[in-house]
């Protein structure tokens, strides 16, 4: 059963692996608030840190989505700048050595879906 998704985007062609913009959605409401979004984001961060060599993470979140703001804040993201035209805040995280070490300790498995 698919309950949601997590994505990472590279929007700066001058820095294709430096900054990754994360996005997570738990579409099935009965699965929200159970830590699955946090786990999905941590897995994506662990993968992108080791495989894609991401150095900074960015998220854009609606100011109305308090639970996502709190989740990313709990993961160490800090708000940068003011609310934009679309009613979103931008949060960033540049993992330090300790944070990177924690992410490197997360185990994940990539399966071929073909």
C-alpha positions as CSV (number, residue, x, y, z in Angstrom):
1,X,0.0,0.0,0.0
2,X,1.3,3.4,-1.0
3,X,0.7,5.9,1.8
4,X,2.7,8.8,0.4
5,X,6.0,9.8,-1.1
6,X,9.3,11.6,-0.5
7,X,11.3,13.4,-3.2
8,X,14.5,15.3,-3.6
9,X,15.0,17.9,-6.3
10,X,18.1,19.6,-7.6
11,X,17.0,23.0,-9.0
12,X,20.4,24.8,-9.4
13,X,22.1,23.7,-12.6
14,X,25.3,25.4,-11.5
15,X,25.4,23.3,-8.4
16,X,23.6,20.0,-9.3
17,X,24.5,18.0,-6.2
18,X,25.1,20.7,-3.6
19,X,21.6,21.6,-2.5
20,X,18.7,19.2,-2.4
21,X,15.1,20.4,-2.0
22,X,13.2,17.8,0.0
23,X,9.4,17.2,-0.2
24,X,7.4,14.7,1.7
25,X,3.7,13.9,1.6
26,X,1.7,11.3,3.7
27,X,-1.5,11.1,1.6
28,X,-3.3,8.5,3.7
29,X,-4.5,10.6,6.7
30,X,-4.7,7.5,9.0
31,X,-0.9,7.2,8.7
32,X,-0.1,10.9,9.6
33,X,1.4,11.7,13.0
34,X,3.0,8.3,13.3
35,X,6.6,9.3,12.4
36,X,6.5,7.8,8.9
37,X,7.2,11.2,7.2
38,X,10.1,11.8,9.5
39,X,11.5,8.3,8.8
40,X,11.0,8.8,5.0
41,X,12.9,12.1,5.1
42,X,15.7,10.6,7.2
43,X,16.1,7.7,4.7
44,X,16.1,10.1,1.7
45,X,18.7,12.3,3.5
46,X,20.9,9.3,4.3
47,X,20.7,8.1,0.7
48,X,21.3,11.5,-0.8
49,X,24.2,12.3,1.5
50,X,26.1,9.1,0.7
51,X,25.2,8.6,-2.9
52,X,24.3,12.0,-4.3
53,X,26.8,14.0,-2.1
54,X,24.2,16.6,-1.0
55,X,25.7,19.2,1.2
56,X,22.6,21.3,2.1
57,X,18.9,20.5,2.3
58,X,16.0,23.0,1.7
59,X,12.3,22.6,2.3
60,X,9.4,25.0,1.5
61,X,6.4,24.5,3.7
62,X,3.0,26.2,3.8
63,X,2.7,28.3,6.9
64,X,-0.6,26.4,7.6
65,X,1.3,23.1,7.8
66,X,2.3,23.3,11.4
67,X,3.0,19.6,11.8
68,X,5.5,19.6,8.9
69,X,7.2,22.8,10.2
70,X,7.6,21.1,13.6
71,X,8.8,17.9,12.1
72,X,11.6,19.6,10.0
73,X,12.4,21.8,13.0
74,X,12.9,18.6,15.1
75,X,15.2,17.3,12.4
76,X,17.4,20.4,12.8
77,X,16.1,22.6,10.0
78,X,16.1,26.4,10.6
79,X,13.8,28.9,9.0
80,X,15.6,31.3,6.7
81,X,13.9,34.4,5.3
82,X,10.3,35.5,5.6
83,X,7.1,34.0,4.3
84,X,7.1,34.1,0.5
85,X,4.4,35.2,-1.9
86,X,2.9,31.7,-1.9
87,X,2.5,31.6,1.9
88,X,5.5,29.3,2.4
89,X,8.5,29.4,4.7
90,X,11.9,28.2,3.7
91,X,13.9,26.0,6.1
92,X,17.5,24.8,5.6
93,X,19.9,22.4,7.1
94,X,23.6,22.1,6.4
95,X,24.5,18.8,8.2
96,X,27.6,19.1,10.4
97,X,29.9,16.2,11.1
98,X,27.8,14.8,13.9
99,X,24.6,15.1,11.9
100,X,26.3,13.4,8.9
101,X,27.5,10.6,11.2
102,X,24.0,10.0,12.4
103,X,22.7,9.9,8.8
104,X,25.5,7.5,7.8
105,X,24.3,5.2,10.5
106,X,20.8,4.8,8.9
107,X,20.5,1.6,7.0
108,X,18.5,1.5,3.8
109,X,18.2,-0.9,0.9
110,X,17.7,0.0,-2.8
111,X,15.6,-2.6,-4.7
112,X,15.3,-2.9,-8.4
113,X,11.6,-2.5,-9.3
114,X,11.9,-3.9,-12.8
